């Protein structure tokens, strides 16, 4: 596949609902909506941008907006009947494709911290667990 010239971003229309680069519009109610974008794996970034549900949008401007946060999102969120509007795809840059996203959680009883990360190239996952620095699977 031919890569776009530097600075040029193409918009694609793949069939897969969870395609990397898929832009999402989420109705917040009250006449407002938020925007997100599928990254690699289960990671989605959400933007510091508020729009109006159903209004025309420029996807390139959406993905150029500042990122508010990134979080893991379940596959169920990408089903067309859940209320998230699946827009077209703005392909990920090489940098976006190779970034390793780290997420963590702390067990409320033991206090153990688990750090999750995945290799964006191979998809292989890795988990670090334990407050003592021990590693899990």
Backbone torsions as a table, in degrees:
resi	resn	phi	psi	omega
1	UNK	NA	131.9	-178.7
2	UNK	-70.0	131.9	178.2
3	UNK	-82.7	141.7	177.5
4	UNK	-67.6	155.7	177.5
5	UNK	-61.6	152.2	178.9
6	UNK	-52.4	134.8	179.8
7	UNK	85.5	-11.4	-179.4
8	UNK	-100.4	130.0	178.9
9	UNK	-117.5	132.8	178.3
10	UNK	-101.1	153.6	175.7
11	UNK	-111.6	131.3	-178.1
12	UNK	-116.1	164.8	179.7
13	UNK	-130.7	65.8	179.3
14	UNK	-71.4	159.4	-178.3
15	UNK	-79.2	-32.2	-177.2
16	UNK	-65.0	131.1	-177.7
17	UNK	-70.7	-26.8	-177.6
18	UNK	-107.9	39.3	180.0
19	UNK	-70.9	138.8	175.5
20	UNK	-56.2	132.5	-178.8
21	UNK	94.4	-6.1	-179.8
22	UNK	-60.9	127.3	179.0
23	UNK	-93.5	139.3	-176.9
24	UNK	-119.7	145.4	171.7
25	UNK	-120.1	126.9	-176.5
26	UNK	-118.4	118.0	179.9
27	UNK	-71.1	122.5	179.9
28	UNK	-95.5	-3.6	-173.3
29	UNK	81.3	175.3	176.8
30	UNK	58.5	26.4	177.5
31	UNK	73.6	19.3	-178.9
32	UNK	-126.3	155.6	173.6
33	UNK	-142.7	157.8	177.5
34	UNK	-115.3	167.0	-178.2
35	UNK	-128.5	145.6	176.4
36	UNK	-140.3	176.3	-179.9
37	UNK	-151.7	131.0	177.0
38	UNK	-67.4	128.5	174.5
39	UNK	-100.7	-140.5	179.0
40	UNK	-91.5	140.8	178.1
41	UNK	70.2	-130.7	-176.0
42	UNK	-99.3	6.7	-175.6
43	UNK	-85.7	133.0	176.4
44	UNK	-128.7	135.9	175.1
45	UNK	-102.9	144.4	179.1
46	UNK	-119.1	144.9	-170.8
47	UNK	-103.2	154.5	173.5
48	UNK	-80.8	67.9	-174.1
49	UNK	-150.5	131.2	178.2
50	UNK	-121.2	134.8	179.7
51	UNK	-129.3	-165.9	178.0
52	UNK	-113.9	134.0	179.3
53	UNK	-57.2	133.9	176.6
54	UNK	80.7	-9.8	-179.2
55	UNK	-73.8	148.9	176.5
56	UNK	-60.8	143.2	-179.8
57	UNK	-131.7	153.5	173.5
58	UNK	-106.0	107.7	-173.9
59	UNK	-59.3	-36.9	-179.9
60	UNK	-62.4	-39.1	178.3
61	UNK	-69.2	-34.9	179.3
62	UNK	-62.6	-51.3	-175.7
63	UNK	-72.9	-11.6	175.0
64	UNK	-87.1	-10.3	-179.8
65	UNK	-69.3	155.9	177.2
66	UNK	-61.0	143.0	178.6
67	UNK	-83.6	126.9	178.0
68	UNK	-81.0	-45.7	179.6
69	UNK	-166.0	164.9	175.0
70	UNK	-126.3	141.8	-177.4
71	UNK	-153.8	156.7	173.7
72	UNK	-73.8	139.7	-179.7
73	UNK	-130.1	134.4	179.1
74	UNK	-68.4	152.9	178.7
75	UNK	-57.4	-33.1	-177.3
76	UNK	-58.0	-27.4	179.4
77	UNK	-65.2	-22.6	-176.5
78	UNK	-94.2	4.6	175.3
79	UNK	-77.0	136.2	-172.5
80	UNK	-61.8	-20.0	-177.4
81	UNK	-89.7	2.1	-174.6
82	UNK	-88.2	-10.2	179.4
83	UNK	108.2	-13.9	174.5
84	UNK	-83.1	128.2	179.2
85	UNK	-87.2	121.6	-179.9
86	UNK	-89.5	111.3	179.2
87	UNK	-90.8	-167.8	-179.3
88	UNK	-75.2	-177.6	-176.0
89	UNK	-108.3	131.9	167.8
90	UNK	-107.0	106.9	-173.9
91	UNK	-52.8	145.7	179.0
92	UNK	-70.6	144.7	173.9
93	UNK	-72.5	168.4	177.6
94	UNK	-58.4	-42.4	179.5
95	UNK	-61.1	-44.9	179.9
96	UNK	-64.5	-31.1	-179.9
97	UNK	-74.4	-23.8	-173.7
98	UNK	-107.4	-2.5	179.7
99	UNK	-69.8	137.4	175.3
100	UNK	-96.7	119.8	-179.7
101	UNK	-93.8	132.2	179.4
102	UNK	-109.9	135.4	175.8
103	UNK	-133.9	151.3	-179.4
104	UNK	-140.1	161.3	172.1
105	UNK	-147.1	153.4	179.7
106	UNK	-117.0	129.7	178.1
107	UNK	-68.9	124.9	-176.3
108	UNK	-68.7	-21.8	-178.9
109	UNK	-90.9	-50.7	-175.8
110	UNK	-88.1	-22.6	-176.1
111	UNK	83.0	-2.0	179.0
112	UNK	-63.1	140.7	178.2
113	UNK	-107.2	131.8	177.4
114	UNK	-115.3	128.2	178.3
115	UNK	-111.7	125.9	-179.6
116	UNK	-109.8	136.5	172.0
117	UNK	-153.8	156.2	-179.1
118	UNK	-134.7	147.2	176.1
119	UNK	-76.7	116.5	-175.7
120	UNK	-68.9	-19.1	-179.4
121	UNK	-82.7	-48.7	-176.9
122	UNK	-95.6	-19.4	-176.6
123	UNK	81.7	-0.3	-179.5
124	UNK	-67.9	133.8	-179.4
125	UNK	-96.8	160.7	178.3
126	UNK	-148.6	139.2	-180.0
127	UNK	-127.8	129.1	172.1
128	UNK	-106.3	129.2	-179.4
129	UNK	-129.7	164.6	172.6
130	UNK	97.4	142.2	177.1
131	UNK	-79.9	-13.9	-179.2
132	UNK	-95.0	8.1	178.6
133	UNK	86.9	1.5	178.5
134	UNK	-66.9	153.9	-177.6
135	UNK	-106.6	142.8	175.0
136	UNK	-96.9	-155.6	-178.7
137	UNK	-74.0	NA	NA
